[in-house]
């Protein structure tokens, strides 16, 4: 029978199959030597359980959001007229251009760029 710790570590390894100890440490915020001990059978603290769970949940949530976006895009392509599809495409291209131009000027918060009215 698997313990809760073994189940969490198995889920983590299934979610991030090729992660090194350093990558596990970076993703969870747990010291590398502590990660080594955990993977070699030392008992986890509650906060460490939570950190592994949060890493797994973040990865799955990101995958689900991207999947939802792709599904919505496909629905738009099949149900909207050409004019609306072109508007959406223009908006997406505009956002990419804005991100690129602001990235080159070292601005970090590009997701909150407001569009001018009427754009």
Backbone as XML, in Angstrom:
<?xml version="1.0"?>
<chain id="A" units="angstrom">
  <residue number="1" name="UNK">
    <atom name="N" x="0.840" y="-1.186" z="0.000"/>
    <atom name="CA" x="0.000" y="0.000" z="0.000"/>
    <atom name="C" x="0.883" y="1.247" z="0.000"/>
  </residue>
  <residue number="2" name="UNK">
    <atom name="N" x="0.520" y="2.211" z="-0.823"/>
    <atom name="CA" x="1.272" y="3.458" z="-0.924"/>
    <atom name="C" x="0.864" y="4.417" z="0.184"/>
  </residue>
  <residue number="3" name="UNK">
    <atom name="N" x="1.844" y="5.134" z="0.710"/>
    <atom name="CA" x="1.548" y="6.190" z="1.667"/>
    <atom name="C" x="1.164" y="7.443" z="0.891"/>
  </residue>
  <residue number="4" name="UNK">
    <atom name="N" x="0.614" y="8.413" z="1.600"/>
    <atom name="CA" x="0.255" y="9.680" z="0.961"/>
    <atom name="C" x="1.490" y="10.321" z="0.331"/>
  </residue>
  <residue number="5" name="UNK">
    <atom name="N" x="2.617" y="10.262" z="1.024"/>
    <atom name="CA" x="3.853" y="10.834" z="0.498"/>
    <atom name="C" x="4.255" y="10.155" z="-0.801"/>
  </residue>
  <residue number="6" name="UNK">
    <atom name="N" x="4.189" y="8.845" z="-0.855"/>
    <atom name="CA" x="4.545" y="8.125" z="-2.078"/>
    <atom name="C" x="3.602" y="8.482" z="-3.222"/>
  </residue>
  <residue number="7" name="UNK">
    <atom name="N" x="2.322" y="8.654" z="-2.909"/>
    <atom name="CA" x="1.351" y="9.023" z="-3.934"/>
    <atom name="C" x="1.650" y="10.407" z="-4.497"/>
  </residue>
  <residue number="8" name="UNK">
    <atom name="N" x="1.950" y="11.353" z="-3.624"/>
    <atom name="CA" x="2.246" y="12.716" z="-4.077"/>
    <atom name="C" x="3.516" y="12.733" z="-4.915"/>
  </residue>
  <residue number="9" name="UNK">
    <atom name="N" x="4.548" y="12.032" z="-4.458"/>
    <atom name="CA" x="5.796" y="11.999" z="-5.215"/>
    <atom name="C" x="5.606" y="11.309" z="-6.569"/>
  </residue>
  <residue number="10" name="UNK">
    <atom name="N" x="4.792" y="10.265" z="-6.603"/>
    <atom name="CA" x="4.495" y="9.587" z="-7.878"/>
    <atom name="C" x="3.760" y="10.527" z="-8.829"/>
  </residue>
  <residue number="11" name="UNK">
    <atom name="N" x="2.780" y="11.264" z="-8.299"/>
    <atom name="CA" x="2.037" y="12.227" z="-9.124"/>
    <atom name="C" x="2.962" y="13.329" z="-9.633"/>
  </residue>
  <residue number="12" name="UNK">
    <atom name="N" x="3.862" y="13.788" z="-8.766"/>
    <atom name="CA" x="4.807" y="14.828" z="-9.171"/>
    <atom name="C" x="5.695" y="14.316" z="-10.305"/>
  </residue>
  <residue number="13" name="UNK">
    <atom name="N" x="6.224" y="13.109" z="-10.132"/>
    <atom name="CA" x="7.109" y="12.553" z="-11.156"/>
    <atom name="C" x="6.364" y="12.268" z="-12.451"/>
  </residue>
  <residue number="14" name="UNK">
    <atom name="N" x="5.088" y="11.935" z="-12.366"/>
    <atom name="CA" x="4.298" y="11.730" z="-13.576"/>
    <atom name="C" x="4.038" y="13.069" z="-14.282"/>
  </residue>
  <residue number="15" name="UNK">
    <atom name="N" x="3.870" y="14.126" z="-13.499"/>
    <atom name="CA" x="3.606" y="15.455" z="-14.057"/>
    <atom name="C" x="4.873" y="16.091" z="-14.616"/>
  </residue>
  <residue number="16" name="UNK">
    <atom name="N" x="5.998" y="15.871" z="-13.929"/>
    <atom name="CA" x="7.294" y="16.423" z="-14.330"/>
    <atom name="C" x="8.301" y="15.275" z="-14.414"/>
  </residue>
  <residue number="17" name="UNK">
    <atom name="N" x="8.219" y="14.445" z="-15.444"/>
    <atom name="CA" x="8.990" y="13.194" z="-15.479"/>
    <atom name="C" x="10.507" y="13.334" z="-15.538"/>
  </residue>
  <residue number="18" name="UNK">
    <atom name="N" x="11.020" y="14.396" z="-16.066"/>
    <atom name="CA" x="12.472" y="14.505" z="-16.246"/>
    <atom name="C" x="13.121" y="15.564" z="-15.365"/>
  </residue>
  <residue number="19" name="UNK">
    <atom name="N" x="12.438" y="15.968" z="-14.322"/>
    <atom name="CA" x="12.996" y="17.014" z="-13.459"/>
    <atom name="C" x="14.158" y="16.490" z="-12.627"/>
  </residue>
  <residue number="20" name="UNK">
    <atom name="N" x="15.204" y="17.307" z="-12.574"/>
    <atom name="CA" x="16.336" y="17.013" z="-11.699"/>
    <atom name="C" x="15.984" y="17.480" z="-10.287"/>
  </residue>
  <residue number="21" name="UNK">
    <atom name="N" x="16.809" y="17.119" z="-9.323"/>
    <atom name="CA" x="16.580" y="17.577" z="-7.954"/>
    <atom name="C" x="16.568" y="19.101" z="-7.892"/>
  </residue>
  <residue number="22" name="UNK">
    <atom name="N" x="17.454" y="19.742" z="-8.650"/>
    <atom name="CA" x="17.514" y="21.207" z="-8.676"/>
    <atom name="C" x="16.211" y="21.792" z="-9.220"/>
  </residue>
  <residue number="23" name="UNK">
    <atom name="N" x="15.675" y="21.193" z="-10.268"/>
    <atom name="CA" x="14.421" y="21.686" z="-10.844"/>
    <atom name="C" x="13.259" y="21.488" z="-9.879"/>
  </residue>
  <residue number="24" name="UNK">
    <atom name="N" x="13.244" y="20.357" z="-9.175"/>
    <atom name="CA" x="12.207" y="20.119" z="-8.164"/>
    <atom name="C" x="12.323" y="21.195" z="-7.088"/>
  </residue>
  <residue number="25" name="UNK">
    <atom name="N" x="13.536" y="21.456" z="-6.659"/>
    <atom name="CA" x="13.785" y="22.469" z="-5.636"/>
    <atom name="C" x="13.319" y="23.850" z="-6.100"/>
  </residue>
  <residue number="26" name="UNK">
    <atom name="N" x="13.667" y="24.209" z="-7.326"/>
    <atom name="CA" x="13.273" y="25.512" z="-7.867"/>
    <atom name="C" x="11.757" y="25.643" z="-7.959"/>
  </residue>
  <residue number="27" name="UNK">
    <atom name="N" x="11.091" y="24.590" z="-8.398"/>
    <atom name="CA" x="9.642" y="24.636" z="-8.583"/>
    <atom name="C" x="8.893" y="24.649" z="-7.256"/>
  </residue>
  <residue number="28" name="UNK">
    <atom name="N" x="9.402" y="23.928" z="-6.256"/>
    <atom name="CA" x="8.692" y="23.806" z="-4.978"/>
    <atom name="C" x="9.177" y="24.781" z="-3.917"/>
  </residue>
  <residue number="29" name="UNK">
    <atom name="N" x="10.400" y="25.283" z="-4.084"/>
    <atom name="CA" x="10.952" y="26.155" z="-3.056"/>
    <atom name="C" x="11.543" y="25.397" z="-1.880"/>
  </residue>
  <residue number="30" name="UNK">
    <atom name="N" x="11.705" y="24.097" z="-2.033"/>
    <atom name="CA" x="12.290" y="23.256" z="-0.983"/>
    <atom name="C" x="13.780" y="23.092" z="-1.286"/>
  </residue>
  <residue number="31" name="UNK">
    <atom name="N" x="14.607" y="23.185" z="-0.263"/>
    <atom name="CA" x="16.056" y="23.051" z="-0.410"/>
    <atom name="C" x="16.413" y="21.754" z="-1.133"/>
  </residue>
  <residue number="32" name="UNK">
    <atom name="N" x="17.435" y="21.805" z="-1.994"/>
    <atom name="CA" x="17.835" y="20.651" z="-2.802"/>
    <atom name="C" x="18.166" y="19.435" z="-1.934"/>
  </residue>
  <residue number="33" name="UNK">
    <atom name="N" x="18.916" y="19.641" z="-0.877"/>
    <atom name="CA" x="19.284" y="18.493" z="-0.029"/>
    <atom name="C" x="18.052" y="17.903" z="0.646"/>
  </residue>
  <residue number="34" name="UNK">
    <atom name="N" x="17.080" y="18.749" z="0.968"/>
    <atom name="CA" x="15.830" y="18.261" z="1.564"/>
    <atom name="C" x="15.034" y="17.472" z="0.515"/>
  </residue>
  <residue number="35" name="UNK">
    <atom name="N" x="15.003" y="17.955" z="-0.714"/>
    <atom name="CA" x="14.322" y="17.231" z="-1.800"/>
    <atom name="C" x="14.948" y="15.855" z="-1.966"/>
  </residue>
  <residue number="36" name="UNK">
    <atom name="N" x="16.276" y="15.792" z="-1.943"/>
    <atom name="CA" x="16.982" y="14.516" z="-2.047"/>
    <atom name="C" x="16.530" y="13.565" z="-0.940"/>
  </residue>
  <residue number="37" name="UNK">
    <atom name="N" x="16.486" y="14.071" z="0.281"/>
    <atom name="CA" x="16.076" y="13.224" z="1.412"/>
    <atom name="C" x="14.629" y="12.762" z="1.273"/>
  </residue>
  <residue number="38" name="UNK">
    <atom name="N" x="13.761" y="13.666" z="0.828"/>
    <atom name="CA" x="12.346" y="13.298" z="0.649"/>
    <atom name="C" x="12.211" y="12.178" z="-0.373"/>
  </residue>
  <residue number="39" name="UNK">
    <atom name="N" x="12.902" y="12.308" z="-1.504"/>
    <atom name="CA" x="12.815" y="11.280" z="-2.540"/>
    <atom name="C" x="13.486" y="9.973" z="-2.115"/>
  </residue>
  <residue number="40" name="UNK">
    <atom name="N" x="14.284" y="10.026" z="-1.062"/>
    <atom name="CA" x="14.914" y="8.808" z="-0.546"/>
    <atom name="C" x="14.257" y="8.314" z="0.733"/>
  </residue>
  <residue number="41" name="UNK">
    <atom name="N" x="13.008" y="8.733" z="0.980"/>
    <atom name="CA" x="12.224" y="8.138" z="2.038"/>
    <atom name="C" x="12.053" y="8.918" z="3.314"/>
  </residue>
  <residue number="42" name="UNK">
    <atom name="N" x="12.732" y="10.053" z="3.470"/>
    <atom name="CA" x="12.512" y="10.848" z="4.674"/>
    <atom name="C" x="11.094" y="11.385" z="4.670"/>
  </residue>
  <residue number="43" name="UNK">
    <atom name="N" x="10.512" y="11.474" z="5.838"/>
    <atom name="CA" x="9.132" y="11.909" z="5.950"/>
    <atom name="C" x="8.991" y="13.397" z="5.638"/>
  </residue>
  <residue number="44" name="UNK">
    <atom name="N" x="7.959" y="13.729" z="4.855"/>
    <atom name="CA" x="7.694" y="15.122" z="4.493"/>
    <atom name="C" x="7.000" y="15.841" z="5.635"/>
  </residue>
  <residue number="45" name="UNK">
    <atom name="N" x="7.235" y="17.147" z="5.682"/>
    <atom name="CA" x="6.482" y="18.024" z="6.577"/>
    <atom name="C" x="5.213" y="18.439" z="5.831"/>
  </residue>
  <residue number="46" name="UNK">
    <atom name="N" x="4.214" y="18.888" z="6.572"/>
    <atom name="CA" x="2.955" y="19.297" z="5.958"/>
    <atom name="C" x="3.164" y="20.378" z="4.895"/>
  </residue>
  <residue number="47" name="UNK">
    <atom name="N" x="3.998" y="21.351" z="5.183"/>
    <atom name="CA" x="4.247" y="22.431" z="4.226"/>
    <atom name="C" x="4.871" y="21.883" z="2.941"/>
  </residue>
  <residue number="48" name="UNK">
    <atom name="N" x="5.654" y="20.828" z="3.039"/>
    <atom name="CA" x="6.268" y="20.228" z="1.852"/>
    <atom name="C" x="5.225" y="19.473" z="1.020"/>
  </residue>
  <residue number="49" name="UNK">
    <atom name="N" x="4.290" y="18.800" z="1.690"/>
    <atom name="CA" x="3.171" y="18.183" z="0.961"/>
    <atom name="C" x="2.466" y="19.253" z="0.145"/>
  </residue>
  <residue number="50" name="UNK">
    <atom name="N" x="2.179" y="20.370" z="0.807"/>
    <atom name="CA" x="1.454" y="21.455" z="0.139"/>
    <atom name="C" x="2.227" y="21.997" z="-1.060"/>
  </residue>
  <residue number="51" name="UNK">
    <atom name="N" x="3.530" y="22.158" z="-0.921"/>
    <atom name="CA" x="4.336" y="22.702" z="-2.020"/>
    <atom name="C" x="4.350" y="21.775" z="-3.225"/>
  </residue>
  <residue number="52" name="UNK">
    <atom name="N" x="4.427" y="20.476" z="-2.988"/>
    <atom name="CA" x="4.371" y="19.527" z="-4.103"/>
    <atom name="C" x="2.993" y="19.567" z="-4.753"/>
  </residue>
  <residue number="53" name="UNK">
    <atom name="N" x="1.944" y="19.599" z="-3.944"/>
    <atom name="CA" x="0.574" y="19.653" z="-4.483"/>
    <atom name="C" x="0.358" y="20.919" z="-5.296"/>
  </residue>
  <residue number="54" name="UNK">
    <atom name="N" x="0.831" y="22.044" z="-4.800"/>
    <atom name="CA" x="0.666" y="23.315" z="-5.516"/>
    <atom name="C" x="1.380" y="23.277" z="-6.862"/>
  </residue>
  <residue number="55" name="UNK">
    <atom name="N" x="2.581" y="22.710" z="-6.903"/>
    <atom name="CA" x="3.316" y="22.597" z="-8.170"/>
    <atom name="C" x="2.532" y="21.765" z="-9.181"/>
  </residue>
  <residue number="56" name="UNK">
    <atom name="N" x="1.959" y="20.657" z="-8.723"/>
    <atom name="CA" x="1.172" y="19.791" z="-9.608"/>
    <atom name="C" x="-0.070" y="20.518" z="-10.098"/>
  </residue>
  <residue number="57" name="UNK">
    <atom name="N" x="-0.771" y="21.175" z="-9.190"/>
    <atom name="CA" x="-2.014" y="21.877" z="-9.535"/>
    <atom name="C" x="-1.741" y="23.008" z="-10.518"/>
  </residue>
  <residue number="58" name="UNK">
    <atom name="N" x="-0.665" y="23.762" z="-10.293"/>
    <atom name="CA" x="-0.327" y="24.854" z="-11.219"/>
    <atom name="C" x="-0.095" y="24.334" z="-12.624"/>
  </residue>
  <residue number="59" name="UNK">
    <atom name="N" x="0.616" y="23.234" z="-12.740"/>
    <atom name="CA" x="0.897" y="22.650" z="-14.063"/>
    <atom name="C" x="-0.397" y="22.207" z="-14.744"/>
  </residue>
  <residue number="60" name="UNK">
    <atom name="N" x="-1.257" y="21.514" z="-14.004"/>
    <atom name="CA" x="-2.511" y="21.025" z="-14.575"/>
    <atom name="C" x="-3.441" y="22.176" z="-14.942"/>
  </residue>
  <residue number="61" name="UNK">
    <atom name="N" x="-3.475" y="23.210" z="-14.110"/>
    <atom name="CA" x="-4.322" y="24.366" z="-14.379"/>
    <atom name="C" x="-3.871" y="25.066" z="-15.653"/>
  </residue>
  <residue number="62" name="UNK">
    <atom name="N" x="-2.565" y="25.222" z="-15.818"/>
    <atom name="CA" x="-2.032" y="25.854" z="-17.025"/>
    <atom name="C" x="-2.412" y="25.044" z="-18.258"/>
  </residue>
  <residue number="63" name="UNK">
    <atom name="N" x="-2.285" y="23.723" z="-18.169"/>
    <atom name="CA" x="-2.644" y="22.871" z="-19.303"/>
    <atom name="C" x="-4.126" y="22.991" z="-19.614"/>
  </residue>
  <residue number="64" name="UNK">
    <atom name="N" x="-4.976" y="23.037" z="-18.587"/>
    <atom name="CA" x="-6.416" y="23.147" z="-18.804"/>
    <atom name="C" x="-6.788" y="24.488" z="-19.426"/>
  </residue>
  <residue number="65" name="UNK">
    <atom name="N" x="-6.148" y="25.568" z="-18.974"/>
    <atom name="CA" x="-6.440" y="26.887" z="-19.537"/>
    <atom name="C" x="-6.069" y="26.934" z="-21.008"/>
  </residue>
  <residue number="66" name="UNK">
    <atom name="N" x="-4.932" y="26.354" z="-21.361"/>
    <atom name="CA" x="-4.518" y="26.345" z="-22.766"/>
    <atom name="C" x="-5.453" y="25.486" z="-23.598"/>
  </residue>
  <residue number="67" name="UNK">
    <atom name="N" x="-5.860" y="24.369" z="-23.052"/>
    <atom name="CA" x="-6.790" y="23.497" z="-23.747"/>
    <atom name="C" x="-8.124" y="24.209" z="-23.959"/>
  </residue>
  <residue number="68" name="UNK">
    <atom name="N" x="-8.608" y="24.913" z="-22.939"/>
    <atom name="CA" x="-9.851" y="25.677" z="-23.058"/>
    <atom name="C" x="-9.726" y="26.763" z="-24.119"/>
  </residue>
  <residue number="69" name="UNK">
    <atom name="N" x="-8.577" y="27.426" z="-24.150"/>
    <atom name="CA" x="-8.358" y="28.482" z="-25.136"/>
    <atom name="C" x="-8.394" y="27.909" z="-26.552"/>
  </residue>
  <residue number="70" name="UNK">
    <atom name="N" x="-7.743" y="26.802" z="-26.751"/>
    <atom name="CA" x="-7.720" y="26.169" z="-28.071"/>
    <atom name="C" x="-9.128" y="25.734" z="-28.471"/>
  </residue>
  <residue number="71" name="UNK">
    <atom name="N" x="-9.868" y="25.162" z="-27.526"/>
    <atom name="CA" x="-11.239" y="24.727" z="-27.800"/>
    <atom name="C" x="-12.107" y="25.927" z="-28.182"/>
  </residue>
  <residue number="72" name="UNK">
    <atom name="N" x="-11.976" y="27.026" z="-27.449"/>
    <atom name="CA" x="-12.746" y="28.232" z="-27.753"/>
    <atom name="C" x="-12.372" y="28.781" z="-29.122"/>
  </residue>
  <residue number="73" name="UNK">
    <atom name="N" x="-11.093" y="28.761" z="-29.435"/>
    <atom name="CA" x="-10.631" y="29.235" z="-30.741"/>
    <atom name="C" x="-11.249" y="28.400" z="-31.859"/>
  </residue>
  <residue number="74" name="UNK">
    <atom name="N" x="-11.270" y="27.104" z="-31.698"/>
    <atom name="CA" x="-11.860" y="26.232" z="-32.715"/>
    <atom name="C" x="-13.358" y="26.489" z="-32.859"/>
  </residue>
  <residue number="75" name="UNK">
    <atom name="N" x="-14.037" y="26.727" z="-31.750"/>
    <atom name="CA" x="-15.459" y="27.047" z="-31.809"/>
    <atom name="C" x="-15.687" y="28.360" z="-32.542"/>
  </residue>
  <residue number="76" name="UNK">
    <atom name="N" x="-14.837" y="29.347" z="-32.277"/>
    <atom name="CA" x="-14.953" y="30.633" z="-32.977"/>
    <atom name="C" x="-14.776" y="30.448" z="-34.479"/>
  </residue>
  <residue number="77" name="UNK">
    <atom name="N" x="-13.777" y="29.651" z="-34.858"/>
    <atom name="CA" x="-13.531" y="29.413" z="-36.275"/>
    <atom name="C" x="-14.725" y="28.760" z="-36.963"/>
  </residue>
  <residue number="78" name="UNK">
    <atom name="N" x="-15.405" y="27.902" z="-36.256"/>
    <atom name="CA" x="-16.518" y="27.189" z="-36.876"/>
    <atom name="C" x="-17.843" y="27.943" z="-36.808"/>
  </residue>
  <residue number="79" name="UNK">
    <atom name="N" x="-17.969" y="28.899" z="-35.877"/>
    <atom name="CA" x="-19.278" y="29.521" z="-35.672"/>
    <atom name="C" x="-19.353" y="31.011" z="-35.995"/>
  </residue>
  <residue number="80" name="UNK">
    <atom name="N" x="-18.223" y="31.687" z="-36.024"/>
    <atom name="CA" x="-18.264" y="33.130" z="-36.268"/>
    <atom name="C" x="-18.030" y="33.438" z="-37.743"/>
  </residue>
  <residue number="81" name="UNK">
    <atom name="N" x="-18.509" y="34.612" z="-38.153"/>
    <atom name="CA" x="-18.289" y="35.013" z="-39.549"/>
    <atom name="C" x="-16.856" y="35.511" z="-39.724"/>
  </residue>
  <residue number="82" name="UNK">
    <atom name="N" x="-16.453" y="35.669" z="-40.978"/>
    <atom name="CA" x="-15.078" y="36.047" z="-41.305"/>
    <atom name="C" x="-14.668" y="37.375" z="-40.685"/>
  </residue>
  <residue number="83" name="UNK">
    <atom name="N" x="-15.599" y="38.331" z="-40.654"/>
    <atom name="CA" x="-15.275" y="39.653" z="-40.103"/>
    <atom name="C" x="-14.879" y="39.525" z="-38.631"/>
  </residue>
  <residue number="84" name="UNK">
    <atom name="N" x="-15.646" y="38.795" z="-37.849"/>
    <atom name="CA" x="-15.342" y="38.627" z="-36.425"/>
    <atom name="C" x="-14.052" y="37.831" z="-36.213"/>
  </residue>
  <residue number="85" name="UNK">
    <atom name="N" x="-13.846" y="36.831" z="-37.033"/>
    <atom name="CA" x="-12.598" y="36.048" z="-36.931"/>
    <atom name="C" x="-11.397" y="36.941" z="-37.212"/>
  </residue>
  <residue number="86" name="UNK">
    <atom name="N" x="-11.509" y="37.791" z="-38.242"/>
    <atom name="CA" x="-10.417" y="38.721" z="-38.570"/>
    <atom name="C" x="-10.166" y="39.709" z="-37.432"/>
  </residue>
  <residue number="87" name="UNK">
    <atom name="N" x="-11.236" y="40.174" z="-36.781"/>
    <atom name="CA" x="-11.082" y="41.089" z="-35.649"/>
    <atom name="C" x="-10.346" y="40.403" z="-34.492"/>
  </residue>
  <residue number="88" name="UNK">
    <atom name="N" x="-10.730" y="39.178" z="-34.196"/>
    <atom name="CA" x="-10.059" y="38.429" z="-33.133"/>
    <atom name="C" x="-8.584" y="38.198" z="-33.467"/>
  </residue>
  <residue number="89" name="UNK">
    <atom name="N" x="-8.335" y="37.844" z="-34.713"/>
    <atom name="CA" x="-6.962" y="37.617" z="-35.137"/>
    <atom name="C" x="-6.142" y="38.903" z="-35.032"/>
  </residue>
  <residue number="90" name="UNK">
    <atom name="N" x="-6.705" y="40.016" z="-35.436"/>
    <atom name="CA" x="-6.017" y="41.305" z="-35.333"/>
    <atom name="C" x="-5.715" y="41.649" z="-33.878"/>
  </residue>
  <residue number="91" name="UNK">
    <atom name="N" x="-6.664" y="41.409" z="-33.018"/>
    <atom name="CA" x="-6.464" y="41.660" z="-31.584"/>
    <atom name="C" x="-5.323" y="40.812" z="-31.029"/>
  </residue>
  <residue number="92" name="UNK">
    <atom name="N" x="-5.282" y="39.551" z="-31.395"/>
    <atom name="CA" x="-4.220" y="38.654" z="-30.923"/>
    <atom name="C" x="-2.857" y="39.118" z="-31.438"/>
  </residue>
  <residue number="93" name="UNK">
    <atom name="N" x="-2.798" y="39.489" z="-32.715"/>
    <atom name="CA" x="-1.539" y="39.976" z="-33.282"/>
    <atom name="C" x="-1.104" y="41.268" z="-32.599"/>
  </residue>
  <residue number="94" name="UNK">
    <atom name="N" x="-2.056" y="42.147" z="-32.319"/>
    <atom name="CA" x="-1.758" y="43.394" z="-31.630"/>
    <atom name="C" x="-1.162" y="43.097" z="-30.255"/>
  </residue>
  <residue number="95" name="UNK">
    <atom name="N" x="-1.758" y="42.187" z="-29.510"/>
    <atom name="CA" x="-1.253" y="41.830" z="-28.179"/>
    <atom name="C" x="0.164" y="41.268" z="-28.258"/>
  </residue>
  <residue number="96" name="UNK">
    <atom name="N" x="0.416" y="40.455" z="-29.252"/>
    <atom name="CA" x="1.778" y="39.915" z="-29.418"/>
    <atom name="C" x="2.783" y="41.017" z="-29.731"/>
  </residue>
  <residue number="97" name="UNK">
    <atom name="N" x="2.396" y="41.921" z="-30.599"/>
    <atom name="CA" x="3.282" y="43.036" z="-30.931"/>
    <atom name="C" x="3.547" y="43.909" z="-29.716"/>
  </residue>
  <residue number="98" name="UNK">
    <atom name="N" x="2.517" y="44.159" z="-28.925"/>
    <atom name="CA" x="2.677" y="44.969" z="-27.720"/>
    <atom name="C" x="3.609" y="44.276" z="-26.731"/>
  </residue>
  <residue number="99" name="UNK">
    <atom name="N" x="3.441" y="42.990" z="-26.574"/>
    <atom name="CA" x="4.291" y="42.231" z="-25.653"/>
    <atom name="C" x="5.737" y="42.287" z="-26.114"/>
  </residue>
  <residue number="100" name="UNK">
    <atom name="N" x="5.957" y="42.130" z="-27.405"/>
    <atom name="CA" x="7.315" y="42.154" z="-27.956"/>
    <atom name="C" x="7.942" y="43.533" z="-27.771"/>
  </residue>
  <residue number="101" name="UNK">
    <atom name="N" x="7.210" y="44.576" z="-28.090"/>
    <atom name="CA" x="7.782" y="45.923" z="-27.983"/>
    <atom name="C" x="8.022" y="46.307" z="-26.530"/>
  </residue>
  <residue number="102" name="UNK">
    <atom name="N" x="7.137" y="45.910" z="-25.619"/>
    <atom name="CA" x="7.339" y="46.235" z="-24.211"/>
    <atom name="C" x="8.399" y="45.347" z="-23.580"/>
  </residue>
  <residue number="103" name="UNK">
    <atom name="N" x="8.523" y="44.119" z="-24.049"/>
    <atom name="CA" x="9.562" y="43.238" z="-23.522"/>
    <atom name="C" x="10.940" y="43.785" z="-23.831"/>
  </residue>
  <residue number="104" name="UNK">
    <atom name="N" x="11.088" y="44.331" z="-25.009"/>
    <atom name="CA" x="12.388" y="44.874" z="-25.390"/>
    <atom name="C" x="12.734" y="46.128" z="-24.596"/>
  </residue>
  <residue number="105" name="UNK">
    <atom name="N" x="11.721" y="46.780" z="-24.017"/>
    <atom name="CA" x="11.990" y="47.965" z="-23.194"/>
    <atom name="C" x="11.956" y="47.620" z="-21.706"/>
  </residue>
  <residue number="106" name="UNK">
    <atom name="N" x="12.063" y="46.286" z="-21.395"/>
    <atom name="CA" x="12.176" y="45.781" z="-20.026"/>
    <atom name="C" x="10.966" y="46.024" z="-19.146"/>
  </residue>
  <residue number="107" name="UNK">
    <atom name="N" x="9.789" y="46.175" z="-19.710"/>
    <atom name="CA" x="8.590" y="46.270" z="-18.899"/>
    <atom name="C" x="8.126" y="44.856" z="-18.617"/>
  </residue>
  <residue number="108" name="UNK">
    <atom name="N" x="7.764" y="44.562" z="-17.362"/>
    <atom name="CA" x="7.442" y="43.184" z="-16.989"/>
    <atom name="C" x="5.955" y="42.898" z="-16.932"/>
  </residue>
  <residue number="109" name="UNK">
    <atom name="N" x="5.110" y="43.877" z="-16.731"/>
    <atom name="CA" x="3.682" y="43.607" z="-16.571"/>
    <atom name="C" x="2.942" y="43.888" z="-17.869"/>
  </residue>
  <residue number="110" name="UNK">
    <atom name="N" x="3.109" y="43.021" z="-18.853"/>
    <atom name="CA" x="2.547" y="43.250" z="-20.186"/>
    <atom name="C" x="1.112" y="42.761" z="-20.312"/>
  </residue>
  <residue number="111" name="UNK">
    <atom name="N" x="0.642" y="41.956" z="-19.367"/>
    <atom name="CA" x="-0.688" y="41.384" z="-19.493"/>
    <atom name="C" x="-1.785" y="42.402" z="-19.199"/>
  </residue>
  <residue number="112" name="UNK">
    <atom name="N" x="-1.443" y="43.504" z="-18.575"/>
    <atom name="CA" x="-2.460" y="44.467" z="-18.188"/>
    <atom name="C" x="-2.496" y="45.691" z="-19.099"/>
  </residue>
  <residue number="113" name="UNK">
    <atom name="N" x="-2.007" y="45.564" z="-20.298"/>
    <atom name="CA" x="-1.997" y="46.670" z="-21.252"/>
    <atom name="C" x="-3.436" y="46.979" z="-21.651"/>
  </residue>
  <residue number="114" name="UNK">
    <atom name="N" x="-3.841" y="48.207" z="-21.473"/>
    <atom name="CA" x="-5.195" y="48.606" z="-21.834"/>
    <atom name="C" x="-5.233" y="49.024" z="-23.292"/>
  </residue>
  <residue number="115" name="UNK">
    <atom name="N" x="-6.288" y="48.632" z="-23.952"/>
    <atom name="CA" x="-6.462" y="49.030" z="-25.348"/>
    <atom name="C" x="-7.063" y="50.424" z="-25.403"/>
  </residue>
  <residue number="116" name="UNK">
    <atom name="N" x="-6.666" y="51.213" z="-26.386"/>
    <atom name="CA" x="-7.323" y="52.503" z="-26.553"/>
    <atom name="C" x="-8.777" y="52.285" z="-26.936"/>
  </residue>
  <residue number="117" name="UNK">
    <atom name="N" x="-9.632" y="53.195" z="-26.525"/>
    <atom name="CA" x="-11.047" y="53.061" z="-26.847"/>
    <atom name="C" x="-11.231" y="53.053" z="-28.359"/>
  </residue>
  <residue number="118" name="UNK">
    <atom name="N" x="-12.102" y="52.178" z="-28.806"/>
    <atom name="CA" x="-12.395" y="52.076" z="-30.227"/>
    <atom name="C" x="-11.428" y="51.200" z="-30.993"/>
  </residue>
  <residue number="119" name="UNK">
    <atom name="N" x="-10.427" y="50.650" z="-30.317"/>
    <atom name="CA" x="-9.450" y="49.801" z="-31.005"/>
    <atom name="C" x="-9.926" y="48.383" z="-31.063"/>
  </residue>
</chain>
